[in-house]
Amino acid sequence: MNIALIAHDEKKEEMVNLALAYQLILENHNLYSTGTTGLRIMENTSLQVQRFLSGPLGGDQQIGAMIAQNNMDVVIFLRDPLCAQPHEPDIQALLRLCDVHRIPVATNLATAEILLKALEQGNIAWREAIK
């Protein structure tokens, strides 16, 4: 499965901690990320991440293109609902794409953990359900 990992500035540390906690699950999948988030994950784990541009430079749009082309299976976008900065990725565009293309998306730690645990148990067969 292809998994996108994106985080607003204030949530990057939380994303690193999530990647550390679920490293054994994530290492079995293809990981994609915006530039800085992916770098932080790789610096703190043994995970390999395909990094796109940083969010402000269009990395979120590159991930959005993968979603639109049916090349993304799960999106984890840890967003800061209270203090998102103007330069940070636009969550609304990615949420819209995920909804249009029926891609599971987590915007907080609790939902991210549920998705990752479902992946671990092999309980995400949504692609077969929509064929």
C-alpha positions as CSV (number, residue, x, y, z in Angstrom):
1,M,0.0,0.0,0.0
2,N,1.0,3.6,-0.6
3,I,0.7,5.8,2.4
4,A,1.1,9.6,2.5
5,L,2.5,11.2,5.7
6,I,1.9,14.9,6.0
7,A,2.1,17.2,9.1
8,H,1.6,20.8,9.9
9,D,4.7,22.4,11.6
10,E,3.3,22.0,15.1
11,K,2.4,18.3,14.4
12,K,5.7,17.2,12.9
13,E,7.0,15.8,16.3
14,E,3.8,13.9,16.7
15,M,4.2,12.4,13.2
16,V,7.8,11.4,14.1
17,N,6.5,9.7,17.3
18,L,3.7,8.0,15.3
19,A,6.3,6.7,12.8
20,L,8.5,5.4,15.6
21,A,5.6,3.7,17.4
22,Y,4.3,2.0,14.2
23,Q,7.6,1.6,12.4
24,L,7.2,-2.2,12.1
25,I,3.9,-1.7,10.3
26,L,5.0,1.2,8.1
27,E,8.1,-0.5,6.9
28,N,5.9,-2.9,5.0
29,H,4.4,-0.2,2.8
30,N,5.5,2.5,0.4
31,L,5.7,5.8,2.2
32,Y,5.4,9.3,0.7
33,S,5.7,12.6,2.4
34,T,6.1,16.3,2.0
35,G,9.8,17.3,2.2
36,T,10.4,18.4,5.8
37,T,8.0,15.8,7.4
38,G,9.7,13.0,5.4
39,L,13.1,14.2,6.3
40,R,12.2,14.3,10.0
41,I,10.8,10.8,9.8
42,M,13.9,9.4,8.1
43,E,16.2,11.2,10.6
44,N,14.4,9.6,13.5
45,T,13.5,6.1,12.2
46,S,14.9,3.5,9.8
47,L,12.0,4.1,7.5
48,Q,12.6,5.0,3.8
49,V,10.3,7.8,2.6
50,Q,9.8,9.1,-0.9
51,R,9.9,12.9,-0.3
52,F,8.2,15.4,-2.4
53,L,8.6,19.2,-2.2
54,S,7.9,20.8,1.1
55,G,4.2,21.7,1.6
56,P,4.6,25.4,0.8
57,L,6.4,24.6,-2.4
58,G,3.7,22.2,-3.6
59,G,4.4,18.9,-2.0
60,D,0.8,18.5,-0.9
61,Q,-0.2,19.0,-4.5
62,Q,2.2,16.3,-5.6
63,I,0.5,13.9,-3.2
64,G,-2.8,15.2,-4.3
65,A,-1.9,14.2,-7.9
66,M,-1.1,10.7,-6.7
67,I,-4.5,10.5,-5.1
68,A,-6.2,11.8,-8.3
69,Q,-4.3,9.1,-10.3
70,N,-5.5,6.4,-8.0
71,N,-1.9,5.8,-6.7
72,M,-2.4,6.5,-3.0
73,D,-4.1,4.1,-0.6
74,V,-4.0,5.9,2.8
75,V,-3.4,9.5,3.8
76,I,-2.3,10.6,7.3
77,F,-2.3,14.4,7.5
78,L,-1.7,15.5,11.1
79,R,-3.1,19.0,11.0
80,D,-3.0,21.8,13.5
81,P,-6.6,22.9,13.7
82,L,-5.8,25.9,16.0
83,C,-2.6,27.3,14.7
84,A,-2.0,26.3,11.1
85,Q,0.3,28.8,9.4
86,P,-0.5,30.4,6.0
87,H,2.5,28.6,4.4
88,E,1.4,25.2,5.4
89,P,-0.4,22.7,3.1
90,D,-4.1,23.1,2.4
91,I,-5.9,20.3,4.1
92,Q,-9.2,21.1,2.4
93,A,-8.0,20.3,-1.1
94,L,-6.5,16.9,0.0
95,L,-9.6,16.0,2.0
96,R,-11.8,16.8,-1.0
97,L,-9.6,14.5,-3.2
98,C,-9.6,11.7,-0.6
99,D,-13.4,11.9,-0.4
100,V,-13.8,12.0,-4.2
101,H,-11.5,9.0,-4.7
102,R,-12.6,7.1,-1.5
103,I,-9.2,7.2,0.1
104,P,-9.1,6.8,3.9
105,V,-7.6,9.8,5.6
106,A,-6.7,10.5,9.2
107,T,-6.3,14.1,10.4
108,N,-5.5,13.3,14.0
109,L,-3.4,10.8,16.0
110,A,-6.4,8.7,17.2
111,T,-7.7,8.1,13.7
112,A,-4.1,7.5,12.3
113,E,-3.6,4.8,14.9
114,I,-6.9,3.1,14.0
115,L,-5.9,3.1,10.3
116,L,-2.4,1.7,11.1
117,K,-3.8,-1.0,13.3
118,A,-6.2,-2.0,10.6
119,L,-3.3,-2.2,8.2
120,E,-1.4,-4.4,10.6
121,Q,-4.3,-6.8,10.8
122,G,-5.0,-6.8,7.1
123,N,-8.5,-5.3,7.7
124,I,-8.3,-2.6,5.0
125,A,-9.8,-4.1,1.9
126,W,-11.7,-1.0,0.8
127,R,-10.3,-1.2,-2.8
128,E,-11.9,-4.6,-3.3
129,A,-15.2,-3.2,-1.9
130,I,-15.4,-0.4,-4.5
131,K,-14.5,-2.3,-7.6
